[in-house]
C-alpha cells in the first residue's frame, strides 16, 4: 500500500514533489509577481470561492485519477499546474494587501493533506509509465499485476487524504479567513 515510499519507487515520489514545488516557485517568485489589479482580484476570488466539501473532494480526486492515468507526462503537467495555482493565488492575495502569514494560514491546513495526495497519484502515474516501458522492452520477470494493484490500493490513501483536505477546505479555511478579516 505504501509502495511510493519503498527504495526503488521513492524516486517517483521525489520527482513528483519536485514538479509540484517547481510550479509553485515559478509562479510565486516569478510569473505571479507580474499580476496586478483586476487579474490579481480574479485569482483571489477564484481561490476564496466558498465551495462545498463534496466539490473539493470530487475535483481533487478527479485530478489525482488523471495523474495516475496520465502515466508520467500528464502527471508532471498537472503537478506543475497545481503548484502554479497555489503560487499565483498567493501572489495575488498579497498583491491585494494580504499578508504572507495569512495566506499560508489559509492554504497550509488543507494542503498538508491535499498535496501529498496529488504527489502520491502522480508518482503512481510515473510508476505506470516505468512499468509500461519495462513491459514493452521485454522484461517479463516483474510482477506487473502486483505493482498495478499496489498503485490502485494507494488510491485509498489518496481518497482518505482528500476527504480530510476537503473537510478542512470547506469548513475550517472559511473560519480562518473570517478571523483574518476575510479575503
C-alpha positions as CSV (number, residue, x, y, z in Angstrom):
1,X,0.0,0.0,0.0
2,X,2.9,2.4,0.7
3,X,4.8,1.3,-2.5
4,X,5.6,5.0,-3.1
5,X,7.9,5.1,-0.1
6,X,9.9,2.0,-0.9
7,X,13.5,2.2,-2.1
8,X,13.0,1.5,-5.8
9,X,9.9,3.7,-6.0
10,X,10.8,6.7,-3.9
11,X,12.3,8.4,-7.0
12,X,8.8,8.7,-8.4
13,X,7.6,10.4,-5.3
14,X,10.6,12.8,-5.1
15,X,10.2,13.7,-8.8
16,X,6.5,14.3,-8.3
17,X,7.2,16.6,-5.4
18,X,9.9,18.4,-7.4
19,X,7.4,19.1,-10.2
20,X,4.8,20.4,-7.8
21,X,7.3,22.7,-6.0
22,X,8.7,23.9,-9.3
23,X,5.2,25.0,-10.4
24,X,4.7,26.8,-7.1
25,X,8.1,28.5,-7.1
26,X,8.0,29.7,-10.7
27,X,4.6,31.3,-10.1
28,X,5.1,32.5,-6.5
29,X,8.5,34.1,-7.2
30,X,8.4,34.6,-10.9
31,X,5.3,34.8,-13.1
32,X,2.9,35.5,-10.2
33,X,4.7,38.8,-9.4
34,X,3.5,40.1,-12.8
35,X,-0.1,40.0,-11.6
36,X,-1.7,43.4,-10.9
37,X,-5.1,44.9,-10.4
38,X,-8.0,43.0,-11.8
39,X,-6.1,39.9,-12.8
40,X,-5.0,39.5,-9.1
41,X,-8.5,40.1,-7.9
42,X,-9.8,37.4,-10.2
43,X,-7.3,34.9,-8.9
44,X,-8.1,35.7,-5.3
45,X,-11.9,35.4,-5.9
46,X,-11.4,32.0,-7.5
47,X,-9.2,30.9,-4.6
48,X,-11.7,32.0,-2.0
49,X,-14.9,30.9,-3.5
50,X,-17.0,29.1,-0.8
51,X,-17.4,25.7,-2.5
52,X,-18.7,22.7,-0.8
53,X,-16.7,19.8,0.7
54,X,-18.1,17.5,-2.0
55,X,-16.9,19.8,-4.7
56,X,-13.4,20.0,-3.3
57,X,-13.2,16.2,-2.8
58,X,-14.5,15.3,-6.3
59,X,-12.5,17.9,-8.1
60,X,-9.2,16.9,-6.4
61,X,-9.9,13.1,-6.7
62,X,-10.5,13.5,-10.4
63,X,-7.2,15.4,-10.7
64,X,-5.5,12.6,-8.9
65,X,-7.0,9.9,-11.1
66,X,-5.8,11.9,-14.2
67,X,-2.3,12.0,-12.6
68,X,-2.3,8.2,-12.3
69,X,-3.8,7.5,-15.7
70,X,-1.6,10.2,-17.2
71,X,1.4,7.9,-16.9
72,X,4.0,10.4,-16.1
73,X,3.8,13.1,-18.8
74,X,0.3,14.3,-17.9
75,X,1.1,13.8,-14.3
76,X,4.1,16.2,-14.5
77,X,1.9,18.8,-16.3
78,X,-0.8,18.6,-13.6
79,X,1.8,18.8,-10.8
80,X,3.2,22.0,-12.4
81,X,-0.3,23.4,-12.9
82,X,-1.4,22.6,-9.3
83,X,1.8,24.1,-7.9
84,X,1.3,27.2,-10.1
85,X,-2.3,27.7,-9.0
86,X,-1.1,27.8,-5.4
87,X,1.8,30.2,-6.2
88,X,-0.3,32.6,-8.3
89,X,-3.1,32.7,-5.7
90,X,-0.5,33.6,-3.0
91,X,1.0,36.4,-5.0
92,X,-2.5,37.7,-6.0
93,X,-3.6,37.6,-2.3
94,X,-0.5,39.6,-1.3
95,X,-0.9,42.0,-4.2
96,X,-4.3,42.9,-2.8
97,X,-2.7,43.7,0.6
98,X,-3.0,40.3,2.3
99,X,-0.1,39.2,4.4
100,X,2.1,36.2,3.6
101,X,1.3,34.8,7.1
102,X,-2.4,35.0,6.5
103,X,-2.0,33.4,3.0
104,X,-0.1,30.5,4.5
105,X,-2.7,30.2,7.3
106,X,-5.4,29.8,4.7
107,X,-3.5,27.4,2.4
108,X,-1.4,25.1,4.7
109,X,-4.1,23.4,6.8
110,X,-5.8,21.6,3.9
111,X,-2.6,21.5,1.7
112,X,-0.9,19.2,4.3
113,X,-3.3,16.5,3.2
114,X,-4.1,17.6,-0.4
115,X,-0.5,18.0,-1.7
116,X,0.7,14.5,-0.6
117,X,-2.4,13.0,-2.3
118,X,-1.6,14.7,-5.5
119,X,2.1,13.7,-5.3
120,X,1.2,10.1,-4.5
121,X,-1.1,10.0,-7.5
122,X,1.5,11.5,-9.8
123,X,4.1,9.0,-8.5
124,X,1.6,6.3,-9.4
125,X,1.4,7.7,-13.0
126,X,5.1,7.8,-13.3
127,X,5.4,4.2,-11.9
128,X,2.8,3.1,-14.5
129,X,4.9,4.7,-17.2
130,X,8.0,2.9,-15.9
131,X,6.2,-0.4,-15.9
132,X,4.9,0.1,-19.4
133,X,8.4,0.9,-20.7
134,X,9.8,-2.2,-18.9
135,X,7.0,-4.4,-20.3
136,X,7.5,-3.1,-23.9
137,X,11.2,-3.7,-23.6
138,X,10.5,-7.4,-22.8
139,X,11.2,-7.5,-19.0
140,X,8.7,-10.2,-18.1
141,X,10.1,-11.1,-14.6
142,X,8.5,-8.1,-13.0
143,X,5.2,-8.8,-11.1
144,X,3.2,-6.3,-13.2
145,X,-0.2,-7.2,-11.8
146,X,1.1,-6.8,-8.2
147,X,2.7,-3.5,-9.0
148,X,-0.5,-2.1,-10.6
149,X,-2.7,-3.4,-7.7
150,X,-0.4,-1.6,-5.3
151,X,-0.8,1.6,-7.3
152,X,-4.6,1.2,-7.2
153,X,-4.5,0.5,-3.5
154,X,-2.7,3.7,-2.9
155,X,-5.8,5.5,-4.3
156,X,-7.4,4.5,-1.0
157,X,-4.8,6.6,0.8
158,X,-5.3,9.4,-1.7
159,X,-9.1,9.3,-1.1
160,X,-8.7,9.5,2.7
161,X,-6.2,12.4,2.4
162,X,-8.6,14.2,0.0
163,X,-11.6,13.7,2.3
164,X,-9.7,15.3,5.2
165,X,-8.4,18.1,2.9
166,X,-12.0,18.7,1.6
167,X,-13.4,19.0,5.1
168,X,-10.7,21.4,6.2
169,X,-11.0,23.5,3.0
170,X,-14.8,23.7,3.1
171,X,-15.3,24.2,6.8
172,X,-12.1,25.3,8.5
173,X,-10.5,27.6,5.9
174,X,-13.5,29.9,5.8
175,X,-13.2,30.3,9.6
176,X,-9.6,31.2,9.3
177,X,-10.5,33.7,6.6
178,X,-13.1,35.2,8.8
179,X,-10.7,35.6,11.7
180,X,-8.1,37.1,9.3
181,X,-10.6,39.7,8.2
182,X,-11.7,37.9,5.0
183,X,-10.1,37.5,1.7
